[in-house]
Amino acid sequence: MNQGLSFYIVRDDLLHPFVNGNKARKLDGLLPLIEDHGVTDVVTCGGCQSAHAAAVAVSCAERGLKSHLLLRGEQPQILTGYNLISTIYGNITYVPRTFYAHREEMLQTHASMVAGHTGSVVYCSDIIDSSLASQTFECSKFVQRDAPRGTENHSRKVAIVNEGAKDAVALLGMFRLVDYLSQDHLLGKKRAFNFVVDSGTGTTAVGLGLAAMYLGLPWKITAVMLADTMDTYRQQERRLIAEFKRQFRFLLDSHKLNGANDGIVHWVDRCHPRKFGNVLEGEIEACQQVAQETGIPLDPVYTLAAWEMATRITCAHEDDSNVVILHTGGTLGMFGLAQRYKSYFGMLNTAIKS
């Protein structure tokens, strides 16, 4: 880091050894609902090195649920990183890319196969709508509660979780995080902060923005776009906000979110644009430098982008806000990158030896 340059960092990557920060937050509100409704199996999908798939596998195993993970492409010659964790904790099926392109049909077909003739299949939206009808959510502090597992007749009940868990229920975990961080002995409710977060689906950023608006916090959310265009991210933002208002209106004072439709996230391009998933020369070394100087692990696809943006904002002194990075995790993804970008990691090994 530059001399005298500083910003805050929320180490959400330390929540769990395998379930990275934003993945744990997205599942925070969803898994208790799944348990409440007697679900026995969970089906989801992702890339070969999907942090989401690994998070679902580990979290389900810890709760006594079975996970079924549909991973895009072919099985790697050597299992590493999130792929290895997913294989250990869940049931893996590798899906050809042509079939994976039709995700909804793929998930439905596999879930029906898991359920069998005597079981049933439900979508997360069905579970949430059912909860709305009976209002079984905890209505204060978003506190988890223990619930009975399984069903009386022991038939399988299979829940489908969308790729990346990019549904409105995922926002509840961000509400819990913001509520925690805004305590007086942490960030408080009066100081201005600019939260910088890397954005794959954009769900985490929208959750931060909604929670900050609801709690009346002077926080700005700067989201570094990684996987799509600004129009797509803004469309995703509008969809999540509308869905959240509809599904959780009885939990919240809706007037506190009146300004949400005008946009709550400041979407920005990453400092070095490229096709999602690609790594540029020098980025592996940049992650190495940050790790050696600060002890903080980054990955070049996700969290390095947030680090670079936070550095740029801090250097520019654009306003009086304190800059905060939400470290979303992703470090295990380095193992998968080492398989794809052998030359970059070979250069790193040479630098270490010298």
C-alpha positions in Angstrom: 0.0 0.0 0.0 1.0 3.6 -0.5 2.5 5.4 2.4 -0.2 7.1 4.4 -3.0 5.5 2.4 -5.6 3.7 4.5 -9.1 2.4 4.5 -11.2 0.0 6.6 -11.8 -3.6 5.7 -14.6 -5.8 7.0 -13.1 -9.3 7.1 -16.2 -11.3 6.2 -13.9 -13.8 4.6 -13.2 -15.0 8.1 -16.7 -16.1 8.9 -16.1 -19.7 8.0 -13.1 -21.7 6.6 -15.1 -22.8 3.5 -18.2 -20.7 3.3 -17.0 -17.3 2.3 -18.5 -14.0 3.5 -21.1 -13.0 1.0 -22.1 -16.6 0.3 -22.7 -17.2 4.0 -24.7 -14.0 4.2 -26.9 -15.0 1.3 -27.7 -18.3 2.9 -28.3 -16.7 6.3 -32.0 -16.1 5.8 -32.7 -18.9 3.3 -31.5 -22.0 5.1 -33.7 -21.6 8.2 -36.7 -21.2 5.9 -35.8 -24.4 4.1 -35.5 -26.2 7.3 -38.8 -24.8 8.6 -40.5 -26.3 5.5 -39.2 -29.8 6.0 -36.8 -29.8 3.0 -34.5 -32.8 2.9 -32.5 -32.1 -0.2 -31.2 -28.9 -2.0 -30.4 -28.6 -5.7 -28.4 -25.7 -7.1 -25.8 -25.0 -9.8 -22.7 -23.1 -10.6 -19.3 -23.1 -12.3 -16.7 -25.8 -11.7 -15.0 -23.5 -9.1 -18.3 -22.1 -7.7 -18.0 -20.6 -4.3 -21.8 -20.6 -4.1 -22.0 -24.4 -4.8 -19.4 -25.1 -2.1 -21.2 -22.8 0.4 -24.5 -24.7 -0.2 -22.8 -28.1 0.1 -21.0 -27.2 3.4 -23.9 -25.4 4.9 -26.4 -28.1 4.1 -24.1 -30.8 5.5 -23.8 -28.9 8.7 -27.6 -28.8 9.0 -28.2 -32.4 8.1 -29.5 -31.7 4.6 -28.3 -33.3 1.4 -27.0 -31.1 -1.4 -27.0 -31.8 -5.1 -24.7 -29.6 -7.2 -24.8 -29.2 -10.9 -21.5 -27.9 -12.1 -20.9 -26.5 -15.5 -18.4 -28.3 -17.8 -16.1 -31.2 -17.3 -14.5 -32.6 -14.1 -11.0 -31.2 -13.6 -8.1 -33.7 -13.8 -7.1 -32.6 -10.3 -9.8 -31.5 -7.8 -8.8 -28.3 -6.0 -10.3 -25.2 -4.2 -14.1 -24.9 -4.2 -14.5 -27.9 -6.5 -12.7 -30.1 -4.0 -14.8 -28.8 -1.1 -18.0 -29.2 -3.1 -17.1 -32.8 -3.9 -16.3 -33.6 -0.3 -19.5 -32.1 1.1 -22.1 -32.5 -1.7 -23.2 -34.7 -4.5 -21.7 -33.5 -7.8 -22.9 -33.8 -11.3 -21.0 -32.3 -14.2 -23.3 -30.8 -16.8 -22.4 -30.1 -20.5 -22.4 -26.4 -21.2 -25.2 -26.7 -23.8 -27.5 -28.2 -21.2 -26.3 -25.8 -18.5 -27.4 -22.9 -20.7 -31.0 -23.8 -19.9 -30.6 -23.5 -16.1 -34.3 -23.5 -15.1 -35.1 -26.6 -17.0 -31.8 -28.3 -15.9 -32.5 -27.6 -12.2 -36.2 -28.7 -12.4 -35.2 -32.0 -14.2 -32.6 -32.9 -11.7 -34.7 -31.9 -8.7 -37.5 -34.1 -10.0 -35.1 -37.0 -10.4 -33.9 -36.6 -6.8 -37.4 -36.3 -5.4 -38.5 -39.5 -7.2 -42.1 -40.6 -7.5 -43.0 -40.1 -3.8 -41.2 -36.8 -3.2 -41.9 -33.2 -4.1 -40.0 -30.2 -5.5 -40.3 -26.6 -4.3 -38.7 -23.3 -5.4 -37.5 -20.9 -2.8 -40.1 -18.4 -4.0 -42.8 -21.0 -3.1 -41.4 -21.4 0.4 -41.3 -17.6 0.9 -44.8 -17.2 -0.4 -46.0 -19.9 2.0 -44.2 -18.1 4.9 -45.9 -14.9 3.9 -49.3 -16.5 4.2 -48.5 -17.7 7.7 -46.0 -15.0 8.6 -43.6 -17.5 10.2 -40.6 -15.2 9.9 -39.0 -13.9 13.1 -40.0 -10.2 13.0 -37.1 -8.7 15.1 -33.4 -8.6 14.5 -33.6 -11.2 11.8 -32.7 -13.9 14.3 -32.4 -17.5 13.3 -34.3 -20.1 15.2 -34.1 -23.9 15.5 -36.7 -25.8 13.5 -37.6 -29.4 13.0 -36.0 -31.3 10.1 -37.5 -33.7 7.7 -41.1 -34.8 7.1 -43.3 -37.2 8.9 -43.5 -39.7 6.0 -39.8 -39.4 5.3 -40.4 -38.7 1.6 -38.0 -36.4 -0.1 -38.8 -32.7 -0.3 -36.3 -31.0 -2.7 -35.7 -27.3 -2.8 -34.3 -25.5 -5.8 -31.8 -22.7 -5.1 -31.0 -20.5 -8.0 -27.4 -20.0 -9.2 -25.6 -17.6 -6.9 -28.7 -17.5 -4.5 -29.6 -14.2 -6.2 -33.1 -14.0 -4.7 -34.6 -11.4 -2.4 -34.4 -13.7 0.6 -30.6 -13.4 0.3 -30.8 -9.8 1.2 -31.9 -10.6 4.8 -28.4 -11.7 5.6 -27.1 -8.3 4.6 -29.6 -6.6 6.8 -28.2 -8.6 9.8 -24.7 -7.6 8.8 -25.5 -3.9 8.5 -27.4 -3.9 11.7 -24.4 -5.4 13.4 -21.8 -3.0 11.9 -23.9 0.0 12.8 -23.6 -0.5 16.5 -22.0 2.4 18.4 -18.8 0.5 19.3 -18.2 -0.4 15.6 -19.0 1.9 12.7 -22.0 3.6 14.4 -24.9 5.3 12.8 -23.7 8.9 12.3 -20.4 8.7 10.4 -20.4 8.7 6.6 -18.9 5.6 4.9 -18.4 4.5 1.4 -18.7 0.7 1.2 -16.8 -0.8 -1.7 -17.8 -4.3 -2.7 -17.0 -6.6 -5.7 -20.1 -7.6 -7.5 -20.8 -10.8 -9.4 -24.6 -10.9 -9.4 -24.9 -7.6 -7.5 -27.1 -9.1 -4.8 -24.7 -8.3 -1.9 -24.4 -4.6 -3.0 -28.2 -4.2 -3.2 -28.6 -5.8 0.2 -26.1 -3.4 1.7 -27.8 -0.5 0.1 -31.3 -1.5 1.2 -30.2 -2.2 4.8 -28.4 1.2 5.0 -31.4 3.0 3.7 -33.8 1.2 6.0 -31.6 2.0 9.1 -31.1 5.6 8.0 -27.4 5.3 7.7 -25.2 7.8 5.8 -23.6 5.0 3.9 -22.8 5.0 0.2 -22.5 1.6 -1.6 -19.9 1.5 -4.5 -20.2 -1.8 -6.4 -17.5 -2.9 -8.8 -19.2 -4.6 -11.8 -17.5 -7.8 -12.7 -19.8 -10.0 -14.8 -22.2 -7.8 -16.8 -23.2 -4.4 -18.2 -24.4 -1.5 -16.1 -27.9 -1.8 -17.5 -28.1 -5.4 -16.5 -26.9 -4.6 -12.9 -29.5 -1.8 -12.6 -32.2 -4.1 -13.9 -31.1 -6.7 -11.3 -31.2 -4.0 -8.6 -34.8 -3.0 -9.5 -35.9 -6.6 -9.6 -34.5 -7.4 -6.2 -35.9 -4.3 -4.6 -39.4 -4.9 -6.0 -39.2 -8.6 -4.9 -38.0 -7.7 -1.5 -40.7 -5.1 -0.9 -43.4 -7.6 -2.0 -42.1 -10.5 0.0 -41.1 -8.9 3.3 -43.5 -5.9 3.5 -44.9 -7.2 6.8 -41.4 -7.3 8.4 -40.5 -3.7 7.6 -41.8 -0.1 7.7 -42.1 0.3 3.9 -42.0 4.1 4.0 -38.3 3.8 5.0 -37.6 2.4 1.6 -39.6 4.9 -0.5 -36.4 6.2 -2.1 -35.1 2.8 -3.1 -36.7 2.9 -6.6 -34.4 5.8 -7.5 -31.3 3.6 -7.1 -29.4 2.7 -4.0 -26.1 1.4 -5.5 -23.4 3.3 -7.3 -22.3 0.9 -10.0 -18.8 1.4 -11.4 -16.5 -0.5 -13.8 -13.5 -2.3 -12.5 -10.2 -0.5 -12.8 -9.0 -3.0 -15.5 -12.0 -4.2 -17.4 -11.9 -7.7 -19.0 -14.2 -10.6 -19.7 -15.4 -12.1 -16.4 -13.1 -14.7 -15.0 -10.1 -13.7 -16.9 -6.8 -12.7 -15.1 -4.5 -10.1 -16.4 -0.7 -10.1 -16.1 0.6 -8.7 -12.8 -2.6 -9.4 -10.9 -1.4 -12.5 -9.2 1.7 -10.6 -8.1 -0.5 -7.8 -6.8 -2.4 -10.2 -4.6 0.9 -11.6 -3.4 2.1 -8.0 -2.5 -1.1 -7.2 -0.6 -0.9 -10.5 1.3 2.8 -9.9 2.3 2.2 -6.3 3.3 -1.1 -6.6 5.2 -1.8 -10.3 5.8 -5.0 -10.0 3.8 -5.6 -12.6 1.0 -7.2 -11.4 -2.2 -8.1 -13.1 -5.4 -7.6 -11.5 -8.8 -11.2 -12.1 -10.1 -13.3 -10.6 -7.3 -11.7 -9.0 -4.2 -8.7 -7.5 -5.9 -11.1 -5.4 -8.0 -12.6 -4.0 -4.7 -9.2 -3.3 -3.3 -8.1 -1.4 -6.4 -11.3 0.7 -6.4 -11.0 1.5 -2.7 -7.4 2.6 -3.3 -8.4 4.8 -6.2 -11.3 6.4 -4.2 -9.0 7.0 -1.2 -6.3 8.6 -3.3 -8.8 10.8 -5.1 -10.2 12.3 -1.8 -13.5 12.8 -3.5 -15.5 13.3 -0.3 -15.2 13.1 3.5 -16.5 9.6 3.7 -14.4 6.8 5.2 -13.8 4.0 2.7 -14.7 0.5 3.7 -14.1 -2.7 1.8 -16.4 -5.6 2.4 -14.1 -8.6 1.9 -16.5 -11.1 0.4 -14.0 -14.0 0.4 -13.1 -16.0 -2.6 -9.5 -17.0 -1.6 -10.0 -20.7 -2.3 -10.7 -19.7 -5.9 -7.0 -19.1 -6.3 -6.5 -22.9 -6.4 -8.8 -23.2 -9.5 -7.0 -20.2 -11.1 -3.7 -22.0 -10.7 -5.0 -24.8 -12.9 -6.1 -22.4 -15.6 -3.2 -19.9 -15.5 -0.2 -22.1 -14.9 2.2 -19.6 -16.5 1.2 -16.8 -14.1 1.6 -19.0 -11.0 4.9 -20.3 -12.5 6.1 -16.7 -12.5 5.0 -16.3 -8.9 6.9 -19.5 -7.9 10.0 -18.2 -9.6 9.7 -14.9 -7.7 9.3 -16.7 -4.4 12.4 -18.8 -5.0 14.5 -15.7 -5.9 
